[in-house]
């Protein structure tokens, strides 16, 4: 056997160890250069040498966040929970970036209130749509001199529906709207909310110019600049849409969609706005475009595709979902629409639109009663939003012929219950139900409410006049008379005075005559005989409508019109026609069909040729036997004689002869045999 080889002596490792101080120096260098991947590797080297080092761990997490590796950063935080290090702030930020907003807000609760925690909390509240709480934090941070705080402050005001306060806030902060393109963009959005579209357009153009200049100074590439300023381009197209320049807006949206911008949120907004402009047109194409933005998870939950869930605001998300539901209803895809609308009620519990869509789907399914029930339930659950639900319920019920439900719904809306339009609608609904007493109660309550109302635009006169006319129409002259008298006392209205005279004529003739004297006499009606007036057709308005003509002269004018001779017009002859030599008269039967003219002769059919069957040259037996008779056999000669009886005499003779020949032929057929 060969001798075994001797083992080499184990020596020390050939790689020298690096001091932790040198690693931290390299880590600081990479972070300063924004080389976050290298910084992550160096931080891992430090942690391998000194596990649990707090500074190295924080540097690693921040480097991963800066490199947009949020999932990996969150995983590092979760794996370090056993260490005695407070990473809740970084955990909350990672949850915020992962769009787990409620969990992020909960993680911040254990942190001390500082500028950083308050800024992060305000961002989370903004994403959640809790704008009032978000603005409270910004107001507390207003005097701390935080850079670019005004950008988020203005965005919060716009989101909270307080765009009218933007100008005052900028003046208090002593900041110009054009100090940055982000602030100019947000301020332009506030102008759009206040319907100042032209000013918004000018400010958006300024924002685009400022953004291009500032980004070019920072050496940004052209494509990156275009993607960064994409929200401004979308908003400019939206302003064109609001200004009524539909073609320009559509073309701008189409250009953005064709470019396939890297900014997914701007691309989604452009697609949604284009679909809203189209409306029910091109439904299939619009559905295809929206299907790219919406995903349906395994659990049947709907969510926006890619990063849209974290980039779009709550209002923008709702608009995308609502447009898709409307398109499904227009496309008559009721099952899909029902599924989406049911999910939207839970996704946006503070919005009324999903509930209205749910009612619309039920109406489309001919379930108006169920739609009324759903709207009534939500009106009871949300008293502050009940007005919208009750109005929709009244409309659905009225369209379905449920007038009682419609009247009850309108009567429950306290702030418009006594307005003239609402009162008129309820009265009409009551009339259709035959509830005249109920309609009268509605009018009386409206009169009582307006009598006590302390408003400048008081509608008492209008309500009283309509109530009096209603009572008079339904035979309640005494009550109508009281209302007309009260109206005449309050103001000298001619219509009220006329109504009073007309009503009093049914109840109290003396009172009618007394009030009739207050009416001004019409011009041209002096000295008119009543008996003659009854025989006339009344006053005739003049052509210009400014005065009345005399009734006595009306019949004379009418007779003069009758005696006027009409101007004779020369007859128009056909081209080439000479009236002096008209030629022969046209045939009076030229418009009749040929069969109905007297000169019509039908073509006679030759029935002598019998149908021959058999071999070539064979002769039918019937034809051979008929050859011995006196003449040809006509099987329908009598019928032919009847049909031709209206023709000339020679034809009648022929037909009678044919009939006699037919009789003889039948006899000869019986006798002849071979």
C-alpha positions as CSV (number, residue, x, y, z in Angstrom):
1,X,0.0,0.0,0.0
2,X,1.1,3.5,-0.7
3,X,1.9,5.6,2.3
4,X,-0.7,8.1,3.4
5,X,0.0,11.7,2.6
6,X,0.7,14.0,5.5
7,X,-1.9,16.5,6.4
8,X,-1.0,20.2,5.9
9,X,-0.9,22.2,9.1
10,X,-3.9,24.5,9.4
11,X,-2.8,28.1,9.3
12,X,-4.7,31.4,9.9
13,X,-7.2,32.8,7.3
14,X,-5.7,34.6,4.4
15,X,-8.4,37.4,4.3
16,X,-7.7,40.2,6.7
17,X,-10.5,41.4,8.9
18,X,-11.8,45.0,8.2
19,X,-12.4,47.3,11.1
20,X,-15.9,48.3,11.9
21,X,-14.8,52.0,11.8
22,X,-13.7,51.5,8.2
23,X,-17.0,49.8,7.3
24,X,-18.9,52.7,8.7
25,X,-16.7,55.1,6.7
26,X,-17.5,53.3,3.5
27,X,-21.2,53.1,4.5
28,X,-21.3,56.9,4.9
29,X,-19.5,57.4,1.6
30,X,-22.0,55.2,-0.3
31,X,-25.0,56.9,1.3
32,X,-23.6,60.3,0.4
33,X,-23.3,59.2,-3.2
34,X,-26.9,57.8,-3.2
35,X,-25.4,54.3,-4.0
36,X,-27.9,52.5,-1.9
37,X,-27.3,49.0,-3.1
38,X,-23.6,49.3,-2.1
39,X,-24.7,50.8,1.2
40,X,-26.9,47.9,1.9
41,X,-24.0,45.4,1.3
42,X,-21.7,47.3,3.6
43,X,-24.4,47.5,6.3
44,X,-24.8,43.7,6.1
45,X,-21.0,43.3,6.6
46,X,-21.2,45.5,9.7
47,X,-24.1,43.4,11.0
48,X,-22.2,40.1,10.3
49,X,-19.3,41.5,12.4
50,X,-21.5,43.1,15.0
51,X,-25.0,41.5,15.0
52,X,-27.7,43.8,16.4
53,X,-25.8,47.0,15.8
54,X,-28.6,49.6,15.8
55,X,-26.9,52.1,13.5
56,X,-26.0,49.5,10.9
57,X,-29.6,48.1,11.1
58,X,-31.2,51.5,10.6
59,X,-28.8,52.3,7.7
60,X,-29.7,49.0,6.0
61,X,-33.4,49.6,6.3
62,X,-33.2,53.2,5.1
63,X,-30.9,52.2,2.2
64,X,-33.5,49.6,1.1
65,X,-36.3,52.1,1.3
66,X,-34.3,54.6,-0.8
67,X,-33.7,51.9,-3.4
68,X,-37.5,51.3,-3.4
69,X,-37.1,47.8,-2.0
70,X,-40.0,48.3,0.5
71,X,-41.0,44.7,0.9
72,X,-37.4,43.7,1.8
73,X,-37.1,46.6,4.2
74,X,-40.3,45.6,5.9
75,X,-39.0,42.0,6.1
76,X,-35.8,43.2,7.9
77,X,-37.9,45.2,10.4
78,X,-40.1,42.1,11.1
79,X,-37.1,39.9,11.6
80,X,-35.6,42.4,14.1
81,X,-38.6,42.6,16.4
82,X,-36.8,40.7,19.1
83,X,-34.0,43.2,19.3
84,X,-34.3,46.0,21.8
85,X,-34.6,48.7,19.1
86,X,-37.6,50.9,18.4
87,X,-38.2,50.6,14.6
88,X,-41.9,51.6,14.8
89,X,-41.5,54.8,12.8
90,X,-39.7,53.0,9.9
91,X,-42.3,50.2,10.1
92,X,-45.1,52.8,9.8
93,X,-43.4,54.3,6.8
94,X,-43.0,51.0,5.1
95,X,-46.7,50.1,5.8
96,X,-47.6,53.5,4.3
97,X,-45.6,52.8,1.2
98,X,-47.3,49.4,1.0
99,X,-50.7,51.1,1.2
100,X,-51.5,49.4,4.5
101,X,-52.7,52.7,5.9
102,X,-54.6,51.7,8.9
103,X,-51.8,49.5,10.1
104,X,-49.3,52.3,9.5
105,X,-51.5,54.7,11.6
106,X,-51.7,52.1,14.4
107,X,-47.9,51.7,14.4
108,X,-47.4,55.5,14.8
109,X,-49.6,55.6,18.0
110,X,-46.7,54.4,20.2
111,X,-44.3,57.1,18.9
112,X,-43.7,60.4,20.6
113,X,-45.2,63.4,18.8
114,X,-42.4,65.0,16.7
115,X,-42.2,66.8,13.4
116,X,-41.4,63.6,11.5
117,X,-44.2,61.6,13.0
118,X,-46.7,64.4,12.5
119,X,-45.7,64.7,8.8
120,X,-46.1,61.0,8.2
121,X,-49.4,60.9,10.0
122,X,-50.7,63.8,7.9
123,X,-49.7,61.8,4.7
124,X,-51.5,58.7,6.0
125,X,-54.6,60.7,6.8
126,X,-54.6,62.3,3.4
127,X,-54.4,58.9,1.7
128,X,-57.3,57.7,3.9
129,X,-59.4,60.7,2.8
130,X,-59.6,62.1,6.4
131,X,-58.9,65.6,5.2
132,X,-60.0,67.6,8.3
133,X,-57.7,65.7,10.6
134,X,-54.9,66.1,8.0
135,X,-55.4,69.8,7.9
136,X,-55.3,70.1,11.7
137,X,-51.8,68.7,11.7
138,X,-50.7,71.0,9.0
139,X,-52.0,74.0,10.9
140,X,-49.9,72.9,13.9
141,X,-46.8,72.6,11.7
142,X,-47.4,75.9,10.0
143,X,-45.1,78.0,12.2
144,X,-42.2,75.5,12.3
145,X,-40.7,76.6,9.0
146,X,-40.8,73.2,7.3
147,X,-39.7,73.3,3.7
148,X,-42.5,72.7,1.0
149,X,-45.2,72.4,3.7
150,X,-47.4,74.7,1.7
151,X,-47.6,72.2,-1.2
152,X,-49.2,69.5,1.0
153,X,-51.2,72.1,2.9
154,X,-52.9,73.4,-0.4
155,X,-53.5,69.8,-1.6
156,X,-55.2,69.0,1.7
157,X,-57.4,72.1,1.4
158,X,-58.5,71.1,-2.1
159,X,-59.2,67.5,-1.0
160,X,-61.3,68.8,1.9
161,X,-63.4,71.0,-0.4
162,X,-62.0,74.2,1.1
163,X,-60.4,75.6,-2.1
164,X,-61.7,79.1,-1.3
165,X,-59.2,79.2,1.6
166,X,-56.1,78.6,-0.5
167,X,-55.4,82.2,-1.4
168,X,-55.6,83.3,2.3
169,X,-53.3,80.5,3.4
170,X,-50.7,81.3,0.8
171,X,-50.8,85.0,1.8
172,X,-50.3,84.0,5.4
173,X,-47.3,81.8,4.5
174,X,-46.0,84.6,2.2
175,X,-45.5,82.2,-0.7
176,X,-46.3,82.8,-4.3
177,X,-48.1,80.1,-6.3
178,X,-45.4,80.0,-8.9
179,X,-42.6,79.4,-6.4
180,X,-42.6,75.7,-7.5
181,X,-44.4,73.8,-10.2
182,X,-46.0,71.5,-7.6
183,X,-47.5,74.4,-5.7
184,X,-48.7,76.0,-8.9
185,X,-50.3,72.7,-9.9
186,X,-52.1,72.4,-6.6
187,X,-53.2,76.1,-6.6
188,X,-54.6,75.6,-10.2
189,X,-56.6,72.6,-8.8
190,X,-58.1,74.9,-6.3
191,X,-59.1,77.4,-9.0
192,X,-60.8,74.6,-10.9
193,X,-62.8,73.7,-7.8
194,X,-64.0,77.4,-7.6
195,X,-65.0,77.4,-11.3
196,X,-62.2,79.8,-12.4
197,X,-61.2,77.7,-15.4
198,X,-59.4,80.4,-17.4
199,X,-57.2,81.4,-14.4
200,X,-56.5,77.7,-13.8
201,X,-55.4,77.2,-17.4
202,X,-53.0,80.1,-17.2
203,X,-51.5,78.9,-13.9
204,X,-51.1,75.4,-15.2
205,X,-49.2,76.7,-18.2
206,X,-46.9,78.6,-15.8
207,X,-46.5,75.4,-13.8
208,X,-45.4,73.5,-16.8
209,X,-42.9,76.2,-17.8
210,X,-41.5,76.4,-14.2
211,X,-41.2,72.7,-14.0
212,X,-39.4,72.4,-17.3
213,X,-36.9,75.0,-16.3
214,X,-36.2,73.6,-12.8
215,X,-35.9,70.0,-14.0
216,X,-33.6,70.9,-16.9
217,X,-31.3,72.7,-14.4
218,X,-31.1,69.4,-12.5
219,X,-30.0,67.7,-15.7
220,X,-33.1,65.5,-16.0
221,X,-33.6,63.6,-19.3
222,X,-36.4,64.7,-21.6
223,X,-38.5,61.5,-21.1
224,X,-38.2,61.9,-17.3
225,X,-39.3,65.5,-17.5
226,X,-42.3,64.5,-19.6
227,X,-43.3,61.8,-17.1
228,X,-42.8,64.2,-14.1
229,X,-45.0,66.9,-15.7
230,X,-47.6,64.4,-17.0
231,X,-50.2,65.4,-14.2
232,X,-50.0,69.0,-15.5
233,X,-50.8,67.8,-19.1
234,X,-53.8,65.8,-17.9
235,X,-55.1,68.7,-15.9
236,X,-54.8,71.0,-18.9
237,X,-56.9,68.6,-20.9
238,X,-59.4,68.5,-18.1
239,X,-59.7,72.3,-18.1
240,X,-60.3,72.2,-21.9
241,X,-63.1,69.7,-21.1
242,X,-64.7,72.0,-18.6
243,X,-64.4,75.0,-20.9
244,X,-66.5,73.0,-23.5
245,X,-63.6,72.4,-25.9
246,X,-64.5,68.7,-26.2
247,X,-62.5,67.9,-29.4
248,X,-59.3,69.4,-27.9
249,X,-59.7,67.5,-24.7
250,X,-60.4,64.2,-26.4
251,X,-57.3,64.6,-28.7
252,X,-55.1,65.4,-25.7
253,X,-56.3,62.4,-23.8
254,X,-55.8,60.1,-26.8
255,X,-52.3,61.4,-27.3
256,X,-51.4,60.6,-23.7
257,X,-52.8,57.1,-24.0
258,X,-50.9,56.4,-27.2
259,X,-47.7,57.6,-25.6
260,X,-48.2,55.0,-22.9
261,X,-46.7,57.3,-20.2
262,X,-44.6,55.8,-17.4
263,X,-46.7,57.8,-14.9
264,X,-49.4,55.2,-14.4
265,X,-51.7,57.5,-12.3
266,X,-51.7,60.2,-15.0
267,X,-52.4,57.5,-17.7
268,X,-55.3,56.1,-15.6
269,X,-56.8,59.6,-15.1
270,X,-56.6,60.4,-18.8
271,X,-58.3,57.1,-19.6
272,X,-61.1,57.7,-17.1
273,X,-61.7,61.2,-18.3
274,X,-61.8,60.1,-21.9
275,X,-64.4,57.5,-21.0
276,X,-66.5,60.1,-19.2
277,X,-66.5,62.3,-22.3
278,X,-67.6,59.5,-24.5
279,X,-70.5,58.5,-22.3
280,X,-72.6,55.6,-23.5
281,X,-70.9,55.7,-26.9
282,X,-68.3,53.0,-27.7
283,X,-69.1,51.0,-24.6
284,X,-67.1,47.9,-25.5
285,X,-63.9,49.9,-26.2
286,X,-64.4,51.9,-23.0
287,X,-64.8,48.7,-20.9
288,X,-61.6,47.2,-22.4
289,X,-59.7,50.3,-21.4
290,X,-61.1,50.3,-17.8
291,X,-60.5,46.6,-17.4
292,X,-56.8,47.3,-17.7
293,X,-57.0,49.4,-14.6
294,X,-59.1,47.1,-12.4
295,X,-58.2,43.7,-11.1
296,X,-60.3,41.2,-9.4
297,X,-58.6,39.2,-6.6
298,X,-59.1,35.5,-5.8
299,X,-61.5,36.4,-3.0
300,X,-63.7,38.3,-5.3
301,X,-62.4,41.7,-4.1
302,X,-61.8,44.5,-6.6
303,X,-58.7,46.6,-6.6
304,X,-56.8,48.8,-9.0
305,X,-54.0,47.4,-11.0
306,X,-50.3,47.9,-10.4
307,X,-49.4,50.9,-8.3
308,X,-52.6,52.8,-8.8
309,X,-54.0,51.7,-5.5
310,X,-51.4,53.7,-3.6
311,X,-51.1,56.7,-6.1
312,X,-54.8,57.7,-6.7
313,X,-56.8,59.5,-4.1
314,X,-60.1,58.1,-2.7
315,X,-62.2,60.3,-5.0
316,X,-60.2,59.2,-8.1
317,X,-60.5,55.5,-7.2
318,X,-64.3,55.9,-6.8
319,X,-64.6,57.7,-10.1
320,X,-62.9,54.8,-11.9
321,X,-65.1,52.2,-10.3
322,X,-68.3,54.2,-10.8
323,X,-67.6,54.7,-14.5
324,X,-67.0,51.0,-15.0
325,X,-70.4,50.2,-13.2
326,X,-72.2,52.7,-15.4
327,X,-70.6,51.2,-18.6
328,X,-71.7,47.7,-17.4
329,X,-75.3,49.0,-17.0
330,X,-75.2,50.6,-20.4
331,X,-73.9,47.3,-21.9
332,X,-76.7,45.5,-20.2
333,X,-74.3,43.3,-18.3
334,X,-76.4,43.4,-15.2
335,X,-74.8,40.4,-13.3
336,X,-71.3,42.0,-13.5
337,X,-72.8,45.5,-12.6
338,X,-74.6,44.0,-9.6
339,X,-71.4,42.3,-8.3
340,X,-69.3,45.5,-8.7
341,X,-71.9,47.8,-7.1
342,X,-72.3,45.5,-4.1
343,X,-68.6,45.6,-3.6
344,X,-68.5,49.4,-4.0
345,X,-71.0,49.9,-1.1
346,X,-68.4,48.4,1.3
347,X,-65.4,50.0,-0.4
348,X,-66.7,53.5,-0.1
349,X,-69.1,53.6,2.9
350,X,-69.1,57.3,3.2
351,X,-70.2,57.9,-0.4
352,X,-73.8,58.0,-1.7
353,X,-72.9,57.1,-5.3
354,X,-72.6,53.3,-4.8
355,X,-76.0,53.2,-3.2
356,X,-77.6,55.2,-6.1
357,X,-75.9,52.7,-8.5
358,X,-77.3,49.8,-6.6
359,X,-80.8,51.3,-6.9
360,X,-80.2,51.9,-10.6
361,X,-79.3,48.2,-11.1
362,X,-82.5,47.1,-9.3
363,X,-84.6,49.5,-11.5
364,X,-82.9,48.0,-14.6
365,X,-84.0,44.6,-13.4
366,X,-87.6,45.9,-13.0
367,X,-87.4,45.7,-9.2
368,X,-88.5,49.3,-8.4
369,X,-90.0,48.2,-5.1
370,X,-86.7,46.7,-3.9
371,X,-84.9,49.9,-5.1
372,X,-87.3,52.1,-3.0
373,X,-86.7,49.8,0.0
374,X,-82.8,50.1,-0.3
375,X,-82.9,53.9,-0.7
376,X,-85.3,54.2,2.3
377,X,-83.0,52.1,4.5
378,X,-79.9,54.2,3.7
379,X,-81.9,57.4,4.3
380,X,-82.6,56.2,7.8
381,X,-79.0,55.1,8.5
382,X,-77.5,58.4,7.3
383,X,-79.7,61.3,8.2
384,X,-77.1,63.8,7.0
385,X,-77.2,62.3,3.5
386,X,-80.9,61.4,3.5
387,X,-81.8,64.2,1.1
388,X,-80.1,62.5,-1.9
389,X,-81.5,59.1,-1.0
390,X,-85.0,60.5,-0.6
391,X,-84.9,62.4,-3.8
392,X,-83.8,59.3,-5.7
393,X,-86.5,57.3,-4.0
394,X,-89.2,59.8,-5.0
395,X,-88.0,59.7,-8.6
396,X,-87.9,55.9,-8.7
397,X,-91.4,55.6,-7.1
398,X,-93.0,58.3,-9.4
399,X,-91.6,56.5,-12.5
400,X,-93.0,53.2,-11.2
401,X,-96.4,54.7,-10.5
402,X,-96.0,54.5,-6.7
403,X,-97.3,58.0,-6.1
404,X,-97.9,57.5,-2.4
405,X,-94.2,56.5,-1.8
406,X,-93.0,59.4,-3.9
407,X,-95.1,61.9,-2.0
408,X,-94.0,60.6,1.4
409,X,-90.3,60.7,0.3
410,X,-90.6,64.4,-0.7
411,X,-92.4,65.3,2.5
412,X,-89.5,63.9,4.6
413,X,-87.0,66.4,3.1
414,X,-87.4,69.2,5.6
415,X,-85.2,71.9,3.9
416,X,-87.1,71.7,0.6
417,X,-90.5,70.5,1.8
418,X,-92.2,73.9,1.5
419,X,-90.4,75.1,-1.6
420,X,-92.9,75.9,-4.5
421,X,-91.5,73.2,-6.8
422,X,-91.7,70.6,-4.1
423,X,-95.2,71.6,-3.0
424,X,-96.4,71.6,-6.6
425,X,-95.0,68.0,-7.1
426,X,-96.5,66.7,-3.9
427,X,-99.9,68.2,-4.7
428,X,-99.8,66.7,-8.2
429,X,-99.0,63.3,-6.7
430,X,-101.8,63.6,-4.2
431,X,-104.2,64.6,-7.0
432,X,-103.3,61.5,-9.0
433,X,-104.0,59.4,-5.9
434,X,-107.4,61.1,-5.6
435,X,-106.4,62.5,-2.2
436,X,-107.7,66.0,-2.6
437,X,-107.9,66.6,1.2
438,X,-104.2,65.6,1.6
439,X,-103.2,67.9,-1.2
440,X,-105.1,70.7,0.5
441,X,-103.3,70.0,3.8
442,X,-99.9,70.3,2.0
443,X,-100.9,73.7,0.6
444,X,-102.2,74.9,3.9
445,X,-99.0,73.8,5.7
446,X,-96.9,75.6,3.1
447,X,-98.9,78.8,3.6
448,X,-98.4,78.6,7.3
449,X,-94.6,78.0,7.0
450,X,-94.1,80.9,4.6
451,X,-96.2,83.2,6.8
452,X,-93.7,82.7,9.6
453,X,-90.6,82.5,7.4
454,X,-88.1,85.5,7.8
455,X,-86.6,85.4,4.4
456,X,-86.0,88.0,1.7
457,X,-87.3,85.9,-1.1
458,X,-90.6,85.0,0.4
459,X,-92.8,82.8,-1.7
460,X,-96.0,83.3,0.3
461,X,-97.9,85.1,-2.5
462,X,-97.1,82.4,-5.1
463,X,-98.2,79.6,-2.7
464,X,-101.4,81.4,-1.7
465,X,-102.4,82.1,-5.3
466,X,-101.8,78.5,-6.3
467,X,-103.7,77.3,-3.3
468,X,-106.6,79.5,-4.1
469,X,-106.7,78.3,-7.7
470,X,-106.5,74.7,-6.4
471,X,-109.4,75.1,-4.0
472,X,-111.5,76.9,-6.7
473,X,-110.8,74.0,-9.2
474,X,-112.1,71.4,-6.7
475,X,-115.2,73.3,-5.8
476,X,-114.2,74.9,-2.5
477,X,-115.2,78.4,-3.4
478,X,-115.5,79.8,0.1
479,X,-111.9,78.9,1.1
480,X,-110.6,80.1,-2.2
481,X,-112.5,83.4,-1.7
482,X,-110.8,83.9,1.7
483,X,-107.4,83.4,0.2
484,X,-108.0,85.7,-2.8
485,X,-109.3,88.4,-0.4
486,X,-106.2,88.1,1.8
487,X,-104.0,88.4,-1.3
488,X,-105.9,91.5,-2.5
489,X,-105.4,93.1,0.9
490,X,-101.7,92.4,1.0
491,X,-100.9,93.6,-2.5
492,X,-102.9,95.0,-5.4
493,X,-102.2,92.1,-7.7
494,X,-104.4,92.2,-10.9
495,X,-104.4,88.4,-11.1
496,X,-105.5,88.1,-7.5
497,X,-108.3,90.6,-8.1
498,X,-109.5,88.8,-11.1
499,X,-109.5,85.5,-9.2
500,X,-111.4,87.2,-6.4
501,X,-114.1,88.5,-8.7
502,X,-114.4,85.1,-10.5
503,X,-114.6,83.2,-7.2
504,X,-117.0,85.7,-5.6
505,X,-119.4,85.4,-8.5
506,X,-120.0,81.8,-7.4
507,X,-120.6,82.7,-3.8
508,X,-121.5,86.4,-3.3
509,X,-122.6,88.3,-6.3
510,X,-122.7,91.6,-4.5
511,X,-119.1,91.2,-3.3
512,X,-118.1,90.3,-6.9
513,X,-119.7,93.5,-8.3
514,X,-118.0,95.6,-5.6
515,X,-114.5,94.2,-6.4
516,X,-115.3,94.3,-10.1
517,X,-115.4,98.1,-9.9
518,X,-111.7,98.1,-8.9
519,X,-110.7,96.5,-12.1
520,X,-109.5,98.9,-14.8
521,X,-111.7,99.1,-17.9
522,X,-110.2,97.9,-21.1
523,X,-109.8,100.4,-24.0
524,X,-112.4,100.3,-26.7
525,X,-115.1,98.6,-24.6
526,X,-117.3,101.6,-23.8
527,X,-121.0,101.6,-24.7
528,X,-121.1,97.9,-25.6
529,X,-124.5,96.2,-25.6
530,X,-124.4,93.1,-23.5
531,X,-126.9,91.2,-25.7
532,X,-124.8,91.9,-28.8
533,X,-121.6,91.0,-27.0
534,X,-123.0,87.5,-26.2
535,X,-123.6,86.9,-29.9
536,X,-120.0,87.8,-30.9
537,X,-116.8,85.7,-30.6
538,X,-115.2,88.2,-28.2
539,X,-112.2,90.5,-28.5
540,X,-109.7,89.9,-31.2
541,X,-106.1,90.8,-30.5
542,X,-104.4,93.0,-33.0
543,X,-101.6,91.7,-35.2
544,X,-98.9,93.4,-33.2
545,X,-100.4,92.2,-29.9
546,X,-100.2,95.6,-28.3
547,X,-103.9,96.5,-28.2
548,X,-107.5,95.1,-28.6
549,X,-109.6,95.9,-31.6
550,X,-113.2,97.0,-31.1
551,X,-115.6,94.1,-30.7
552,X,-118.3,95.9,-32.7
553,X,-116.1,96.1,-35.7
554,X,-114.9,92.6,-35.5
555,X,-117.7,91.1,-37.6
556,X,-117.3,93.8,-40.2
557,X,-113.6,93.0,-40.6
558,X,-114.4,89.4,-40.8
559,X,-117.0,90.0,-43.6
560,X,-114.5,92.2,-45.5
561,X,-112.0,89.4,-45.4
562,X,-114.6,87.1,-46.9
563,X,-115.4,89.4,-49.8
564,X,-111.8,89.7,-50.9
565,X,-111.2,88.1,-54.2
566,X,-108.4,85.6,-54.5
567,X,-105.9,86.3,-57.1
568,X,-106.1,83.9,-60.1
569,X,-102.9,82.2,-60.9
570,X,-102.1,81.0,-64.4
571,X,-102.2,77.2,-64.8
572,X,-98.8,75.5,-65.2
573,X,-98.7,73.3,-68.3
574,X,-96.2,70.4,-69.0
575,X,-93.1,71.2,-71.0
576,X,-93.9,71.3,-74.7
577,X,-97.6,71.5,-74.2
578,X,-99.6,74.0,-76.4
579,X,-102.9,75.0,-74.8
580,X,-104.2,76.2,-78.2
581,X,-103.7,72.8,-79.8
582,X,-104.1,70.4,-77.0
583,X,-104.5,67.3,-79.2
584,X,-106.6,64.2,-78.4
585,X,-107.8,63.9,-74.7
586,X,-105.8,61.5,-72.6
587,X,-107.2,58.0,-71.9
588,X,-109.4,58.3,-68.8
589,X,-108.4,54.7,-67.8
590,X,-104.6,55.5,-67.9
591,X,-104.3,55.3,-64.1
592,X,-106.1,51.9,-63.8
593,X,-104.2,48.6,-63.8
594,X,-104.3,46.8,-67.2
595,X,-106.5,44.1,-66.0
596,X,-109.2,46.6,-65.0
597,X,-109.3,48.5,-68.3
598,X,-112.1,47.8,-70.8
599,X,-109.7,47.1,-73.6
600,X,-107.8,44.4,-71.8
601,X,-107.8,40.9,-73.5
602,X,-106.2,38.1,-71.5
603,X,-103.9,35.7,-73.4
604,X,-105.6,32.5,-74.3
605,X,-103.9,29.3,-73.1
606,X,-103.7,26.3,-75.5
607,X,-105.0,23.3,-73.6
608,X,-105.2,21.0,-76.6
609,X,-101.8,19.6,-76.0
610,X,-102.1,16.8,-73.4
611,X,-99.4,15.7,-71.2
612,X,-97.8,12.6,-72.8
613,X,-96.2,9.9,-70.8
614,X,-94.4,6.8,-72.1
615,X,-92.0,6.0,-74.8
616,X,-91.0,8.3,-77.7
617,X,-93.8,8.6,-80.4
618,X,-96.5,7.2,-78.1
619,X,-99.9,8.9,-78.3
620,X,-102.1,9.3,-75.2
621,X,-105.3,7.3,-75.2
622,X,-107.5,10.2,-74.2
623,X,-106.2,12.2,-77.2
624,X,-106.8,9.3,-79.6
625,X,-110.3,8.8,-78.4
626,X,-111.0,12.5,-78.5
627,X,-109.9,12.5,-82.1
628,X,-113.2,10.7,-83.1
629,X,-115.4,13.4,-81.6
630,X,-116.6,16.5,-83.4
631,X,-114.1,19.0,-81.9
632,X,-111.6,19.6,-79.3
633,X,-112.5,18.9,-75.6
634,X,-112.4,21.9,-73.3
635,X,-112.6,20.9,-69.6
636,X,-113.3,24.4,-68.4
637,X,-115.3,25.8,-71.2
638,X,-118.2,26.8,-69.0
639,X,-116.0,28.6,-66.6
640,X,-114.3,30.4,-69.5
641,X,-117.7,31.5,-70.7
642,X,-118.5,33.0,-67.3
643,X,-115.2,34.8,-67.0
644,X,-115.5,36.3,-70.5
645,X,-119.2,37.3,-70.3
646,X,-118.2,40.9,-70.0
647,X,-116.4,40.9,-73.4
648,X,-117.7,41.4,-76.9
649,X,-120.3,39.2,-78.6
650,X,-118.0,37.2,-80.9
651,X,-116.2,35.8,-77.8
652,X,-119.5,34.9,-76.3
653,X,-120.5,32.8,-79.3
654,X,-117.2,31.0,-79.3
655,X,-117.5,30.1,-75.7
656,X,-121.1,28.7,-76.1
657,X,-119.9,26.7,-79.0
658,X,-117.0,25.3,-77.0
659,X,-119.5,24.3,-74.3
660,X,-121.6,22.3,-76.8
661,X,-118.6,20.7,-78.2
662,X,-117.6,19.7,-74.7
663,X,-120.9,17.9,-74.2
664,X,-120.7,16.0,-77.5
665,X,-117.1,15.1,-76.8
666,X,-118.0,13.4,-73.6
667,X,-120.5,11.2,-75.3
668,X,-118.2,10.1,-78.1
669,X,-115.6,9.2,-75.5
670,X,-118.0,6.6,-74.0
671,X,-118.9,4.9,-77.3
672,X,-115.6,4.7,-79.1
673,X,-113.5,1.6,-78.5
674,X,-110.7,-0.1,-80.4
